[in-house]
Amino acid sequence: MVEGSPLKAEETKKKRMAQGKAMGIEALLRWGTEIGICDFTPSLIPPSPSFSCLGYSLFASHFPDAGGRGLGAARDLKKGELVLRVPRTALLTSDSVVRDEKIACCIKRYPHLSSTQILAVCLLAEVGKGKSSKWYPYLLQLPQYYSTLANFTDYEIKSFQLEDAIWVAEKAVKKAKSDWEEVITLMKEMQLKPQLLTLKSWLWASATVSSRTLHIPWDNAGCLCPVGDLFNYAAPDDEAIDNFNLRLMDGGYEEDTASYCFYARKKYEQGEQVLLGYGTYTNLELLEHYGFLLHNNPNEKVFIQLDTAIFRVSTWPNDSLYIQQDGIPSFALLCCLRLWATPVNRRRVIGHLIHSGNLVSVENEVMIMNWLMKNCDKILGKIPTTIEIDDELLILLDKFLNNSTCLKLVDSLSSKVEIREFFQAHGLEHEAVTWSELPVRVQKSLERWKLAVRWRLIYKKTLLRCINHCKDRICELSSQRGLLREMDQT
Ligand SMILES: C[S@@+](CC[C@H](N)C(=O)[O-])C[C@H]1O[C@@H](n2cnc3c(N)ncnc32)[C@H](O)[C@@H]1O
């Protein structure tokens, strides 16, 4: 089954079993086999007794650069190949939990609750069953902590520095709390254990649902898919976004086999991490729903404040007016600015040219590049810390997280102030401690704080790239204009 000599294949298999054990998911993989999860097409391979549902196409491992625990290619995989099948009976969905009549009866009395609230309640109900839950081996290995926005504290939220991001994070925190307040009576009626009724448990359950569910056609909340939810994320590439059929290659529920099927979205070499494209998300959206962000995110959108006069001429949705991570304004933003910079009496005449992506005139283009440059610069000037300071702070935090330094030894004054504030926010007097000496709650907070700093740094670097892009464009256009003048004179 695994390529190479049988002896080598056996060794690799043993090594991967040991990896599964080290990650604490050995029991999950064994249970997966019993419940019918498999990483091969049953018609191709005669099933032999196995202690793991993985090994033919996939193996579980730790991938520090993209998501930590994840799934790798156990052999070379072809694009479009089926790599994992999870039968419907293994999926943890609201309807599978409410088969329990007692739970169903309680939930029926709350028809106004959203499907995600119901799934989170069902998840907590299953947790409450302990060993008697059908999904016990699955529930046991779920993460204990999440860094989705709803889990951010006031200090961590403030560290985003940008108003829009702070607003989104505060909204996520409030929404989680109000969702909890709405379900608390139901959960009491269901007689869930007191520790499952707390806001902390609710935050855990709703983050599990938000970051791990997969789409199913019969429930908007989606499903929790044991083993299938071990795939980490890679942003879908242009090909997958352009082609709807290709998007389907990642995975989906298939009626004919009554199972969730996952396919290799591209060619993978043995050992490489196999990734899923959960959807196209900006970094703030990734943080909100999944609790991580990508350093290079092709779907990142940096929004800057636009004058009402600009919005007035725009026929594009507001969320299409942004700067890409490479610093280039989106097509809609560019068109919108070109139209705004056109004299009112000419807008109707040349509107169609603008909509087809044409430049109006060199003067018009220079004007909007100058406007963009000035505005990006203004925003950067107003933010409390610079790119250099954030860069330095992140290096320090990384060193601290690797236990190679204590934060007391920091030279930079700005970073020192921010670090001190962080420790004070946790009621800790001084920062002369190492990472491993910190209480777990502070370690987790520091990880979230670092995410906020990383987010704001990407935001600032994008604005800087935009400034440089505008400068280059102005130079380019000015030399074109010079050239045209010279041609006119000859
Ligand atoms: C569906 S789970 C994937 C498996 C997960 N790593 C685990 O250990 O269970 C999704 C979570 O994995 C992490 N993750 C997935 N892709 C990631 C990536 N590219 N970079 C960082 N974290 C990622 C995030 O914490 C996310 O909420």
The ligand as an SDF file (V2000), in Angstrom:
LIG
                    3D

 27 29  0  0  0  0  0  0  0  0999 V2000
  -10.4570   22.3550   11.3000 C   0  0  0  0  0  0  0  0  0  0  0  0
   -9.2440   22.6680   12.4500 S   0  0  0  0  0  0  0  0  0  0  0  0
   -7.8010   21.9680   11.7460 C   0  0  0  0  0  0  0  0  0  0  0  0
   -7.0830   21.0440   12.6780 C   0  0  0  0  0  0  0  0  0  0  0  0
   -6.4400   21.6890   13.8650 C   0  0  0  0  0  0  0  0  0  0  0  0
   -5.0920   22.1050   13.5550 N   0  0  0  0  0  0  0  0  0  0  0  0
   -6.4220   20.7530   15.0660 C   0  0  0  0  0  0  0  0  0  0  0  0
   -5.3780   20.6060   15.6850 O   0  0  0  0  0  0  0  0  0  0  0  0
   -7.4350   20.2270   15.4060 O   0  0  0  0  0  0  0  0  0  0  0  0
   -9.0530   24.3890   12.1590 C   0  0  0  0  0  0  0  0  0  0  0  0
   -8.0810   25.0600   13.1030 C   0  0  0  0  0  0  0  0  0  0  0  0
   -6.7470   24.7110   12.7760 O   0  0  0  0  0  0  0  0  0  0  0  0
   -5.8950   25.8570   12.8560 C   0  0  0  0  0  0  0  0  0  0  0  0
   -5.4180   26.1510   11.4900 N   0  0  0  0  0  0  0  0  0  0  0  0
   -5.8730   25.6330   10.3480 C   0  0  0  0  0  0  0  0  0  0  0  0
   -5.1640   26.0680    9.2940 N   0  0  0  0  0  0  0  0  0  0  0  0
   -4.2360   26.8910    9.7780 C   0  0  0  0  0  0  0  0  0  0  0  0
   -3.1870   27.6570    9.1820 C   0  0  0  0  0  0  0  0  0  0  0  0
   -2.9780   27.6510    7.8740 N   0  0  0  0  0  0  0  0  0  0  0  0
   -2.3970   28.3910   10.0000 N   0  0  0  0  0  0  0  0  0  0  0  0
   -2.5970   28.4080   11.3430 C   0  0  0  0  0  0  0  0  0  0  0  0
   -3.5850   27.7060   11.9670 N   0  0  0  0  0  0  0  0  0  0  0  0
   -4.3900   26.9580   11.1900 C   0  0  0  0  0  0  0  0  0  0  0  0
   -6.7550   26.9780   13.4150 C   0  0  0  0  0  0  0  0  0  0  0  0
   -6.6190   26.9700   14.8010 O   0  0  0  0  0  0  0  0  0  0  0  0
   -8.1470   26.5620   13.0150 C   0  0  0  0  0  0  0  0  0  0  0  0
   -9.1340   27.0720   13.8620 O   0  0  0  0  0  0  0  0  0  0  0  0
  1  2  1  0
  2  3  1  0
  2 10  1  0
  3  4  1  0
  4  5  1  0
  5  6  1  0
  5  7  1  0
  7  8  2  0
  7  9  1  0
 10 11  1  0
 11 12  1  0
 11 26  1  0
 12 13  1  0
 13 14  1  0
 13 24  1  0
 14 15  1  0
 14 23  1  0
 15 16  2  0
 16 17  1  0
 17 18  1  0
 17 23  2  0
 18 19  1  0
 18 20  2  0
 20 21  1  0
 21 22  2  0
 22 23  1  0
 24 25  1  0
 24 26  1  0
 26 27  1  0
M  CHG  2   2   1   9  -1
M  END
$$$$
